[in-house]
Amino acid sequence: MTTTNRRTVLKTLGFGAAAVVAAPRPARAQDKVQWRMQALWDGGTMPQDFEKFFVERVAALTDNAFEIELFSAGQLVPAAEAFDAVRGGAFQMMKTFDGYEAGKIPGLAFTSTVPFGFPQGDQYEAWFYELDGLELAREAYAPAGLRYIAPTVYGPEPIHSKVPIKTIADMKGTKGRFVGLASTVMGDLGVSVSPLPTNEVYSALDKGVIDIADRGDLTANLDAGLDEVAKYIVMPGPHQPSTATSYVAHQGAYDQLPDPFKAALESAARETSAALRQHIMVADGKALAKFKDAGVEISQLDEDDVAEARAQVVETWKKATKDNDNAKKMLDSQMSFLKELGLL
């Protein structure tokens, strides 16, 4: 991005021309570095607590020489503007859900969540770390001047329903709320999809605008009162069997870091991923018990039924690549691994 364009972006965001400075010399390991990061989550929420864990681990791993000031969603810029804000250098880092930008960068559909994809978070994380997921994610972000640091991978999210769902076929003809690649996949399976905002899911279920919905994790959905408006849950939801959010930094700022600080970002990110996944595993059990106490029926789809649908939606996955080379490489890599795991 040129200096002129960057100045324009910063002015638009309210940071003014004074925010544009000459590129600093690369930091040394003994120098103190201060970054700002905007997360996806509202303050006081469980996921935001894990972002605090992340920035604390970065500080600890660098003897407090690398400090990241954490902001919750919308504190610096509206959530939808974070991508362009980091790209423009308004702040150095964001925690994001890659699927939000899949319309611009098709590969990011496959680094966020793959409907009917990896049924276990560990499998999805293995694709990033043991195969070529990290490399391909960084390749996807690079043209935008951004550095993909690492994912935070966790397990499935539920489908909340006003009607019993025992099979994939039961969803056909329903009205559902899904977003991202899941909206396309569920649409191809016969669901009439509305990509409603998260904060409208409760009222849409209550008023019958939708019959089934993806919203968030079980604990968040319990807190939102979905037990009052949807008496059936499918868990795990095949639309989002495993999920990844991601740490993404401004490439120029990242390049200025000494190698130990870069390593600290990656190490802290991987620690955060494991910690969050284990926390959610326990929290899900507690939330399901509370849903049952509230009279909600919990069901799980037959594995053969899910496997049959997985084979069916391969064509939808392929369409989602939009014939982009990076996205096609991601999908080929993931499908190869799914075959090795006996899932395709």
C-alpha positions, 0 to 999 in steps of 0.5 A, spaced: 500 500 500 502 506 498 504 512 503 498 516 500 493 510 500 495 509 507 494 516 510 487 516 507 485 509 510 488 512 517 484 519 516 478 515 514 478 511 521 479 517 525 487 517 526 489 523 522 495 524 518 499 524 525 499 516 525 503 516 519 510 515 520 516 513 517 517 505 517 521 504 524 528 500 524 527 493 526 526 492 533 531 488 537 530 482 542 532 487 548 527 493 545 520 494 548 515 493 543 507 495 544 502 493 539 494 494 539 490 488 537 482 488 536 478 481 538 472 479 535 469 478 542 465 483 547 468 485 553 467 480 559 465 474 555 469 467 555 472 468 549 475 475 550 478 472 557 482 467 552 485 473 548 487 476 555 491 469 556 494 470 549 497 477 550 499 475 557 503 469 554 506 473 549 508 478 554 511 472 559 515 469 553 518 475 552 520 478 559 514 483 558 518 486 552 512 485 547 506 488 550 499 487 546 494 492 548 487 488 547 481 491 545 474 488 545 470 488 538 468 495 536 473 499 541 477 501 535 473 500 529 467 497 527 468 489 527 467 489 519 472 494 518 478 491 522 481 487 516 482 494 512 484 497 519 490 492 520 491 492 513 492 500 513 496 500 519 491 503 524 493 498 529 497 492 528 493 485 529 486 483 529 483 476 532 478 474 526 474 469 523 477 468 516 470 466 513 468 474 513 473 475 508 472 469 504 468 473 499 474 477 497 479 471 499 476 465 497 481 460 501 479 463 507 472 459 507 477 453 508 481 456 514 475 458 518 470 452 518 468 447 513 461 444 513 461 437 514 469 437 514 473 435 520 469 432 525 474 433 531 478 440 532 484 436 533 484 433 526 483 441 523 489 443 527 493 437 525 491 440 518 494 447 519 500 444 523 502 438 520 500 439 513 500 445 509 494 449 512 499 454 515 503 455 509 496 456 505 493 461 510 499 465 509 499 465 502 492 467 502 493 473 506 500 475 503 497 479 497 493 484 502 499 485 506 497 481 512 501 476 516 497 470 518 500 468 525 496 462 527 489 459 528 485 458 534 481 451 533 475 449 537 470 444 536 463 443 534 457 448 534 450 446 535 444 447 531 438 449 535 431 447 532 423 449 533 422 442 530 425 435 531 431 434 526 433 426 526 436 426 519 439 430 514 433 430 510 429 433 516 432 439 514 430 440 507 424 445 507 426 448 513 428 456 514 434 456 517 440 462 519 447 460 517 452 464 515 459 464 510 460 457 507 455 454 511 449 458 508 451 455 501 452 448 503 445 448 507 442 451 501 444 446 497 441 441 502 434 444 501 434 449 507 432 456 505 437 460 508 437 467 511 444 470 513 441 474 519 445 477 524 447 473 531 443 478 535 437 477 531 437 469 532 432 469 538 427 473 535 427 470 529 426 463 532 421 466 537 417 469 531 417 463 526 421 467 521 426 461 521 426 454 524 433 452 525 439 456 526 446 456 527 448 462 532 454 460 537 457 455 542 452 452 547 454 456 553 453 463 549 446 460 546 444 458 553 446 465 556 442 468 550 436 464 552 435 459 546 432 454 550 426 458 551 425 459 543 427 452 540 426 446 544 431 441 540 438 441 539 443 437 534 449 437 537 455 436 534 452 441 528 454 438 521 454 445 519 460 447 523 463 440 526 470 444 527 472 452 527 478 456 527 478 463 528 485 467 527 490 471 529 492 476 523 497 482 523 500 487 519 505 484 515 510 490 515 509 491 523 510 483 523 517 484 519 519 489 524 519 484 530 525 480 532 525 472 531 524 471 539 517 475 538 515 472 532 516 465 536 512 468 542 506 470 538 506 463 535 507 459 541 502 463 545 497 462 539 498 455 539 497 455 547 491 459 547 488 454 542 489 448 546 486 451 552 480 454 549 478 447 546 479 444 552 475 449 556 469 449 551 469 441 551 468 441 559 463 447 558 459 444 553 457 438 557 455 443 563 451 447 558 447 441 555 445 438 562 442 445 563 438 445 556 436 438 558 433 441 565 430 446 561 426 441 557 430 441 550 431 435 547 438 433 544 439 429 538 445 427 534 445 425 527 447 418 525 455 418 522 453 414 516 448 420 514 453 425 515 458 421 511 453 421 505 452 428 506 459 430 506 460 426 499 454 430 497 457 437 499 464 436 495 461 439 489 459 445 494 466 446 497 469 446 490 464 451 487 466 455 493 474 455 491 471 460 485 477 457 481 482 461 485 489 457 485 490 458 493 483 456 495 483 450 490 490 448 493 487 448 500 481 444 498 485 439 495 489 438 501 484 438 506 480 432 502 486 428 501 487 428 509 479 427 510 481 421 505 487 419 509 482 419 515 477 415 512 472 420 512 471 421 504 
